[in-house]
C-alpha cells in the first residue's frame, strides 16, 4: 500500500510555510510546487488585497497544488509545496530579483509591497522563502541517501498552471493561449524532450508548448537551484488552468503526466549526474 501523508510541516504561529507529502515514496522523483497557495500570513494583513484578488492568478497557480498532490499519490513520489502566496515573495525568483516581491501584478497594485526597505525584503526572504527551499533541499537529500533511488540520483519536477488568456499591450485586449500545457526547460533535455514528444503524440491530441507560455531560460529558479546546479535531471510543466478547474480535470491531467513521467523515469541512462 502506498504511504501518502503529510509527514512534516514547518509552521509559524500564523501560517504554514510549506507542506510535504510522501517523503518515503518509491519513485526516484521529487515534485515541487512553488505557487501552491494564495495564503498571506496574518502579520502581513493580506498585503492590502481582498480575498477575491488573492484568489486570482496573481495570488497563486490555480490547480497546481491539486495536481501535485494527486501526482504524489499516482507515482508514489515525494512532494514539497509552498504554503504562502507568491505575492508575499515568489519562491521561483532569485532573492533580490525586483519581480520577487512585486509592487504590482497584472495591473493590480499590491499595497503591502510598496516601498519596502531592504531590511523588510530580507525579512520576507528569511521568514518565508528560505524555509520552503530548505524543505526542498532536505527532501532531496533524503531521496539521495536512500538505496531505492537509482544511483542515488533522483529527478526534480516542478508543477505550475497558466491562465487561458493574457492581456496584450495597452488595448486591454486578451490574447488566447492555445496550449493545453507547456514544458519549461533550460539546458537539460533529458526529461523535457521526451515529455514534449510523448504529450504531443497523445491520443487526445494535445497542443504542447516548448518553453511556452513562459520560457525556462528566463523563469526557472527553483529547479535550476536544486537540480540544475547539481546535475540532476529536471523539468517543469505548466497546465492551462481551465483544464484543471474541476476535480475531474485535476485527476485526468495528473494521470496523464504521471504515466508519461513514469515512462521517462524508467530510462536506464536518466539517473546520472550531467551538467549541460
C-alpha positions as CSV (number, residue, x, y, z in Angstrom):
1,X,0.0,0.0,0.0
2,X,1.3,3.4,-0.9
3,X,2.1,5.6,2.1
4,X,0.7,9.1,1.3
5,X,0.6,11.6,4.1
6,X,1.9,15.0,5.3
7,X,4.9,13.8,7.2
8,X,6.5,17.1,8.2
9,X,5.5,20.8,8.1
10,X,7.4,23.7,9.5
11,X,4.9,26.2,10.9
12,X,4.9,29.7,12.5
13,X,2.1,31.0,14.8
14,X,0.3,32.4,11.8
15,X,0.9,30.3,8.7
16,X,2.2,27.0,7.3
17,X,5.4,27.8,5.3
18,X,5.3,24.6,3.3
19,X,3.7,21.1,3.2
20,X,5.4,17.8,2.4
21,X,3.9,14.6,1.2
22,X,5.1,11.0,0.8
23,X,8.7,11.6,1.6
24,X,9.3,7.9,1.6
25,X,7.7,7.3,-1.7
26,X,9.2,4.7,-4.0
27,X,9.6,6.9,-7.1
28,X,13.1,8.3,-8.0
29,X,11.5,11.8,-8.1
30,X,10.8,14.9,-6.1
31,X,7.7,17.0,-7.1
32,X,7.8,20.7,-6.2
33,X,5.1,23.3,-6.4
34,X,6.2,26.9,-5.9
35,X,2.9,28.6,-6.3
36,X,0.6,26.1,-4.5
37,X,-1.0,28.6,-2.1
38,X,-2.6,32.1,-2.0
39,X,-2.2,32.3,1.8
40,X,-0.8,35.6,3.2
41,X,0.4,35.4,6.8
42,X,-1.7,37.3,9.3
43,X,1.0,39.8,10.1
44,X,1.0,41.0,6.5
45,X,-2.7,41.8,6.6
46,X,-3.5,40.3,3.2
47,X,-1.0,42.8,1.7
48,X,-3.9,45.2,1.5
49,X,-5.7,42.9,-1.1
50,X,-9.2,41.5,-1.0
51,X,-9.9,37.7,-0.8
52,X,-11.2,37.9,-4.4
53,X,-7.9,39.4,-5.6
54,X,-5.8,36.8,-3.8
55,X,-8.0,34.1,-5.4
56,X,-6.9,35.3,-8.9
57,X,-3.8,34.0,-10.7
58,X,-1.8,36.9,-9.2
59,X,-2.0,35.1,-5.8
60,X,-1.2,31.5,-6.9
61,X,-1.2,29.0,-9.7
62,X,-4.8,27.8,-9.6
63,X,-5.0,24.0,-9.6
64,X,-1.2,23.4,-9.3
65,X,-1.3,22.2,-5.8
66,X,-4.1,19.7,-6.5
67,X,-2.2,18.3,-9.5
68,X,0.9,17.9,-7.4
69,X,-0.9,16.1,-4.5
70,X,-2.6,13.8,-7.0
71,X,0.6,13.0,-8.8
72,X,2.3,12.3,-5.5
73,X,-0.2,9.5,-5.0
74,X,-0.3,8.3,-8.6
75,X,3.5,8.0,-8.9
76,X,4.2,7.4,-5.2
77,X,6.6,10.3,-5.2
78,X,7.7,12.8,-2.6
79,X,6.4,16.3,-2.9
80,X,7.1,19.7,-1.4
81,X,4.6,22.6,-1.8
82,X,4.9,26.2,-0.8
83,X,2.4,27.4,1.8
84,X,2.3,31.1,1.1
85,X,1.3,33.4,-1.8
86,X,3.9,34.3,-4.5
87,X,2.9,37.9,-3.7
88,X,4.5,37.6,-0.2
89,X,7.7,36.6,-2.0
90,X,8.0,34.4,-5.2
91,X,9.9,31.2,-4.4
92,X,10.7,30.9,-8.1
93,X,12.7,34.1,-8.3
94,X,16.2,34.6,-7.1
95,X,16.4,36.7,-3.9
96,X,16.8,40.3,-4.8
97,X,15.0,40.0,-8.2
98,X,12.7,43.0,-8.5
99,X,9.8,40.8,-9.5
100,X,10.2,38.6,-6.4
101,X,8.2,40.9,-4.2
102,X,6.0,42.7,-6.8
103,X,4.5,46.2,-6.2
104,X,2.0,45.5,-8.9
105,X,0.8,42.3,-10.6
106,X,-1.5,42.0,-13.6
107,X,-2.1,45.8,-13.3
108,X,-3.3,45.4,-9.7
109,X,-1.3,47.4,-7.1
110,X,-0.1,45.4,-4.1
111,X,-0.3,47.9,-1.2
112,X,1.7,45.7,1.2
113,X,4.6,45.5,-1.2
114,X,5.1,49.3,-1.8
115,X,8.4,50.9,-0.9
116,X,9.8,48.1,1.1
117,X,13.2,48.7,2.6
118,X,16.0,46.2,2.0
119,X,15.6,45.1,5.6
120,X,11.9,44.3,5.1
121,X,12.7,42.5,1.9
122,X,15.4,40.4,3.6
123,X,12.9,39.6,6.4
124,X,10.5,38.2,3.8
125,X,13.3,36.1,2.3
126,X,14.4,34.8,5.7
127,X,10.9,34.2,7.0
128,X,9.2,32.5,4.0
129,X,11.5,31.9,1.0
130,X,14.3,30.0,2.6
131,X,12.2,27.7,4.9
132,X,10.5,26.4,1.7
133,X,13.7,25.9,-0.2
134,X,15.3,24.3,2.8
135,X,12.4,21.8,2.8
136,X,13.1,21.0,-0.8
137,X,16.8,20.5,-0.1
138,X,16.0,18.3,2.9
139,X,13.5,16.2,0.9
140,X,16.0,15.8,-2.0
141,X,18.8,14.9,0.4
142,X,16.6,12.2,1.9
143,X,15.9,10.8,-1.5
144,X,19.6,10.7,-2.4
145,X,20.5,8.9,0.7
146,X,18.1,6.0,0.0
147,X,19.3,2.9,-1.9
148,X,15.9,2.7,-3.7
149,X,16.8,5.6,-5.9
150,X,18.9,4.6,-8.9
151,X,22.5,5.7,-8.4
152,X,21.1,7.9,-5.6
153,X,20.2,10.4,-8.4
154,X,16.5,11.4,-8.3
155,X,14.8,13.8,-10.8
156,X,13.1,17.1,-9.8
157,X,9.8,18.0,-11.5
158,X,8.0,21.4,-10.9
159,X,4.3,21.9,-11.4
160,X,2.7,25.2,-12.5
161,X,-0.5,26.4,-14.2
162,X,-1.2,29.3,-16.5
163,X,-4.2,31.4,-17.5
164,X,-6.2,30.7,-20.7
165,X,-5.6,34.2,-22.0
166,X,-3.3,37.1,-21.2
167,X,-3.6,40.9,-21.6
168,X,-1.8,42.1,-24.7
169,X,-0.5,45.6,-25.0
170,X,-2.2,48.8,-23.8
171,X,-5.6,48.0,-25.6
172,X,-6.8,45.8,-22.6
173,X,-7.5,43.1,-25.1
174,X,-6.9,39.4,-24.2
175,X,-4.7,37.1,-26.3
176,X,-5.8,33.5,-26.1
177,X,-3.2,30.9,-25.2
178,X,-3.7,27.8,-27.4
179,X,-1.6,25.3,-25.5
180,X,-3.1,22.7,-23.3
181,X,0.3,22.6,-21.4
182,X,3.8,23.9,-21.8
183,X,7.1,22.2,-20.9
184,X,9.7,24.6,-19.5
185,X,13.4,23.8,-19.5
186,X,16.7,25.4,-19.8
187,X,19.8,23.3,-20.7
188,X,18.9,19.8,-19.6
189,X,16.9,18.0,-22.2
190,X,16.7,14.6,-20.5
191,X,13.1,14.9,-19.3
192,X,11.9,17.9,-21.4
193,X,12.4,16.5,-24.8
194,X,10.7,13.1,-24.3
195,X,7.9,14.8,-22.3
196,X,7.1,17.2,-25.1
197,X,7.3,14.3,-27.7
198,X,5.0,12.0,-25.7
199,X,2.5,14.6,-24.8
200,X,2.2,15.7,-28.5
201,X,1.7,12.2,-29.7
202,X,-1.0,11.5,-27.0
203,X,-4.3,10.2,-28.3
204,X,-6.1,13.3,-27.1
205,X,-4.1,15.5,-29.5
206,X,-2.7,18.0,-27.0
207,X,-1.2,21.3,-28.2
208,X,2.0,21.4,-26.2
209,X,4.3,24.4,-25.9
210,X,8.1,24.1,-25.9
211,X,9.1,26.8,-23.4
212,X,5.6,28.4,-23.8
213,X,3.8,30.3,-22.4
214,X,6.9,31.1,-20.4
215,X,10.5,30.2,-21.0
216,X,12.5,28.0,-18.7
217,X,15.6,30.0,-20.0
218,X,14.2,33.0,-18.1
219,X,12.0,31.8,-15.2
220,X,13.4,28.7,-13.7
221,X,15.0,29.5,-10.4
222,X,13.8,26.6,-8.2
223,X,14.7,23.7,-10.5
224,X,18.0,25.3,-11.5
225,X,18.9,25.9,-7.9
226,X,18.1,22.5,-6.6
227,X,18.7,20.3,-9.6
228,X,20.5,22.1,-12.4
229,X,23.5,23.1,-10.3
230,X,23.8,19.5,-9.0
231,X,23.5,17.9,-12.4
232,X,20.2,16.1,-11.5
233,X,17.6,15.6,-14.3
234,X,14.9,18.2,-14.1
235,X,12.0,19.9,-15.8
236,X,8.9,22.0,-15.2
237,X,5.4,21.9,-16.7
238,X,2.6,24.4,-17.0
239,X,-1.0,23.2,-17.4
240,X,-3.8,25.6,-18.6
241,X,-5.9,26.5,-15.6
242,X,-9.3,25.9,-17.2
243,X,-8.4,22.3,-17.8
244,X,-7.8,21.7,-14.1
245,X,-10.7,23.7,-12.7
246,X,-12.6,20.6,-11.5
247,X,-11.6,17.5,-9.6
248,X,-12.1,15.5,-12.7
249,X,-9.8,17.8,-14.7
250,X,-7.1,17.5,-12.0
251,X,-7.4,13.7,-11.8
252,X,-7.1,13.5,-15.6
253,X,-4.1,15.7,-16.0
254,X,-2.3,14.2,-13.0
255,X,-2.8,10.7,-14.5
256,X,-1.6,11.8,-18.0
257,X,1.5,13.5,-16.7
258,X,2.2,10.7,-14.2
259,X,2.0,7.9,-16.7
260,X,4.3,9.7,-19.2
261,X,6.7,10.8,-16.5
262,X,6.9,7.3,-15.1
263,X,7.9,6.0,-18.5
264,X,10.6,8.7,-18.8
265,X,11.9,8.0,-15.3
266,X,12.4,4.3,-16.2
267,X,15.1,5.0,-18.7
268,X,18.3,3.4,-17.5
269,X,20.5,6.3,-18.5
270,X,18.4,9.1,-17.0
271,X,19.7,8.8,-13.4
272,X,23.2,10.2,-13.9
273,X,24.9,13.4,-12.9
274,X,25.2,15.6,-16.0
275,X,26.0,19.3,-16.4
276,X,24.9,21.0,-19.6
